[in-house]
Amino acid sequence: MPLLLQVVLAFLKIGAFAFGGGYAVLAFIQQEVVVANGWLTPEEFVNVVAIAEMTPGPIAVNSSTFVGYKLFGAWGGVLCSLCVLAIPFTLALIVAIYFTKFKDNRHLKNALTGIRPAVIGLIAASCLSVGRISITSWVGLIFFGVALLLVWKFKVNPIITLAICGVLGAGVYGYLLPSLGLG
């Protein structure tokens, strides 16, 4: 099968099963683009996640744009973005049309109640997967702890947390560790 068709089908599939938003679908994206097809290395995938997190828009769309761009240039980025959005967009239109008719349906409510815990599991799997690649030293673990503490305990805005950790990272990895002969 030609590579373009493989990529299109992969991102259509990712879009079709993107329940729970970007974090929930990260493990699925990683499986498709890193493990199953090798379009990105694990390190590139972590960088994609970081960039997708910092840029406006959903993580799944930003990730698909990056992969498409890497493989086929600008038009590939556009095509992959459209593919990851096609099925959710269509489903959203269908839901919008029929929601008022089925909003009180017991079976629909039960299905959505069953999906919620699965989404939490997918988010946790994504966190563990990205963490395994990103946290490679005790210094990385300290940065993780600082970010977690700032966001969770002190309710610091995630953007400010990223900026703080970026400045600290530049200092620690750029100056402190090399001056101690550790970097």
N, C-alpha and C positions, 0 to 999 in steps of 0.2 A: 504494500500500500504506500503511495507517495507520502512523503513527510508532511506536506501541507494538509492533506486529508486527515492524517493521524492527529495533527495538532487541532484542527477544526473539531473533530469528533471528541477529542479529550476535553476541550473547553466547553463544548455543548454538554457533555456529561457532567463536568464540574458545575456548570450553571444549573443543571437540572436537579442536582442534589445539594445545593448550597443553602440548606435549611440552617437557620440560626445565625446567619451573617458570616462575615469574613473570618473571624477567629475559629468558628466551628468548621469552616471549609478548608482551613490551612493544612490540616493533616491529609485531606483528600488531594489538594493541589500538590503537596509534597510527594505523595504516592505517585501521582501521574507524571509530574515533570522531572522528579529526581530519581525515584526508585524504578518505576516501570519503564520510562523512556530515556532517562539520562540526558534530558535537554539542558539541565542545570546540575552543577555539583552541589553537594550539601552546603558548602560555604557560600556559593552564589545564591542559593535559596534563602539563607539567613539574611544576606544583604538585601535581597528582593523584599523580604518581609519588613526589614527596617525602613527601606525606602518607601514601600507601600504604606507603611504606618505613618510616615511623616508627610506624605503628599495627600492632597484632597481627594476624596473619593473612596469607594469601597476597596478593601484589601484584595478581594478576588479579582476585581476589574484591573486594579493597578498591577497585580501580579501577572495577569494574563497579557496585559499590554507589554510588560517587560519581556516576557518569554517570546511573544510574537515578534517584538522588535529585534530581540537577539537572534532569532532564527531567520527572519525574513525581511527585516528592515521596518520602515515606518508603516507600510501597508499591512505587514504582518501584525504589528501592534494594534492597528485599528480592527483588523479582522478578528483577532483573538478576543479583543474587548467586546465586539459585537456578539461573538459566539457565546461568551460567558453570560451575556445579558439576555440573549434571545429567549430562552425557555422561561427564566423568571419573569421577564416582561410579559410574555404571553400568559403565564399562569396568573400574574397579578391582574391582567385585564379580565380574565375569566372569573377570578374571585370577586373583582369589583362588580361585575355584572350580576353574579348570583349570591353575593354575601347576604344581602337582606333576606333572601329567601331561606337560606340555610344557617343563619347566625345562631339560632336556638336549637339546632339539630344536636341531639345527644351524642350521636356517633362521631360527628365532627369534633365536638368538645372533647370526647374521650381520646380521639386520635391526636389532637393537639396536646392534651395532657401527657400522652405517652411520648411525644416527640421532645418535649422540654428536657427531661433528664438525659435523653440521648444527645441533645445539643451540648449540655454541660460536659458530658463525657468526651465529645469531639473537641471541645475547647481545651479540656485538660490534656488530651492526647497531643494537641498542637503545641501547647505550652511545654510539655515534656520533650517533644521532638525538637523544637527550636532551642530549648534550654540545653539539651544534650550537645548540640552543635556549637552553641554560643558560649557556654560557660566551660572554658577549658583550663582554667587555673583558679587559684584561690583569690586572685585579684578580680577576676570576672565574677566570682561568687560574691565578693564584697560589693561590687557594683550592682549586682542583682539585689542584694539585701538593702542597699541604700535606696534604690529605685522603689522597691516594694514598700519600704518603710515610709518614704516620702509620699507615695500615692495613697497607700492604704491607711496608715496611721495618722499622718499629718494632713491628708487631703490636698496635697499640692497638685496643681494642674499637671497632667501628663506631659504637656508641651514644655513647661518649665522644668519638669523632672528630666526630660531628654536633654534640654540645654545644659542643666547642671551636670549631668553625667557626661555629656560631650566635653565640657570644659575640664572636668576632673579627669576624663580619659586622656585628653590631650596632654595634661600635665603629668599624669602618672605614667602613661605608656610612652610619651614623647620625651620626657625629661627625667623623672624620678627613677624609673626602672633602668633606663640606659646608664644613668650616672652611678647607679649601684652595681652595674655590670650584670643585671638580670634581664635586660630586654634587648 
